[in-house]
């Protein structure tokens, strides 16, 4: 999955963040008890109904993107300044 920060006005890409989607899904009636209990103990397991991508995978991707963007803003003041100057309406994700 790729998150792209883009300037809406000139369609210029500010930065790309790409993340692989990894995971396993076991579909069986026998796994139902595990999918009810494991999410309590693990953030990386869910019993989601979407067979393509689990809710956990999407949440983990968004969290990784947010962490990387925050880190990049701390390490690169120019990026932070661009995001501040453009405002929410000018940046497209």
C-alpha positions as CSV (number, residue, x, y, z in Angstrom):
1,X,0.0,0.0,0.0
2,X,1.3,3.5,-0.8
3,X,0.4,6.7,0.9
4,X,1.2,9.7,-1.3
5,X,1.3,13.3,0.0
6,X,0.5,15.6,-2.9
7,X,0.0,19.3,-3.3
8,X,-3.6,19.7,-4.7
9,X,-2.8,23.0,-6.5
10,X,0.1,21.9,-8.7
11,X,-0.3,18.1,-8.3
12,X,3.3,17.8,-7.2
13,X,4.1,14.8,-5.1
14,X,5.6,15.8,-1.8
15,X,6.5,12.3,-0.5
16,X,5.5,8.7,-1.0
17,X,5.3,6.1,1.8
18,X,5.0,2.5,0.8
19,X,4.3,-0.5,3.0
20,X,3.9,-4.2,2.2
21,X,0.7,-5.9,3.4
22,X,1.6,-9.1,5.0
23,X,-0.4,-11.6,6.9
24,X,-2.1,-14.9,7.0
25,X,-5.7,-15.8,7.2
26,X,-7.0,-19.2,8.3
27,X,-10.6,-19.8,7.4
28,X,-12.2,-22.6,9.4
29,X,-14.9,-23.1,11.9
30,X,-12.3,-24.3,14.3
31,X,-10.6,-20.8,14.5
32,X,-13.7,-19.0,15.8
33,X,-12.8,-19.5,19.5
34,X,-9.3,-18.1,18.8
35,X,-10.6,-15.1,16.9
36,X,-12.8,-14.3,19.9
37,X,-9.9,-14.5,22.4
38,X,-6.7,-13.6,20.6
39,X,-7.6,-9.9,19.9
40,X,-7.7,-9.3,23.6
41,X,-4.0,-10.3,23.9
42,X,-2.6,-9.3,20.5
43,X,-2.9,-6.2,18.4
44,X,-1.9,-8.1,15.3
45,X,-4.9,-10.5,15.3
46,X,-8.5,-9.9,14.5
47,X,-11.4,-11.9,13.4
48,X,-12.3,-9.5,10.6
49,X,-14.8,-10.4,8.0
50,X,-12.9,-8.9,5.0
51,X,-11.0,-11.7,3.4
52,X,-8.8,-9.4,1.3
53,X,-7.3,-7.3,4.1
54,X,-8.0,-7.4,7.8
55,X,-8.9,-4.4,9.9
56,X,-5.7,-5.0,11.9
57,X,-3.6,-4.8,8.8
58,X,-5.1,-1.5,7.7
59,X,-4.8,-0.1,11.2
60,X,-1.2,-1.2,11.4
61,X,-0.4,0.4,8.0
62,X,-2.0,3.7,9.0
63,X,-0.1,3.7,12.3
64,X,3.2,3.0,10.5
65,X,2.5,5.8,8.1
66,X,1.7,8.3,10.9
67,X,4.9,7.3,12.8
68,X,7.0,7.6,9.6
69,X,5.5,11.0,8.8
70,X,6.0,12.3,12.3
71,X,9.6,11.0,12.3
72,X,10.3,12.6,8.9
73,X,8.8,15.9,10.1
74,X,11.2,15.9,13.1
75,X,14.2,15.0,11.0
76,X,13.4,17.3,8.1
77,X,12.2,20.7,9.2
78,X,11.6,21.7,5.5
79,X,8.9,19.0,5.2
80,X,7.3,20.2,8.4
81,X,7.3,23.7,7.0
82,X,5.8,22.7,3.7
83,X,3.0,20.9,5.5
84,X,2.4,23.8,7.8
85,X,2.3,26.4,5.0
86,X,0.1,24.3,2.7
87,X,-2.6,23.6,5.3
88,X,-5.1,20.7,5.3
89,X,-7.0,21.8,2.3
90,X,-4.0,22.0,0.0
91,X,-2.5,18.5,0.9
92,X,-4.1,15.4,-0.6
93,X,-3.4,11.9,0.7
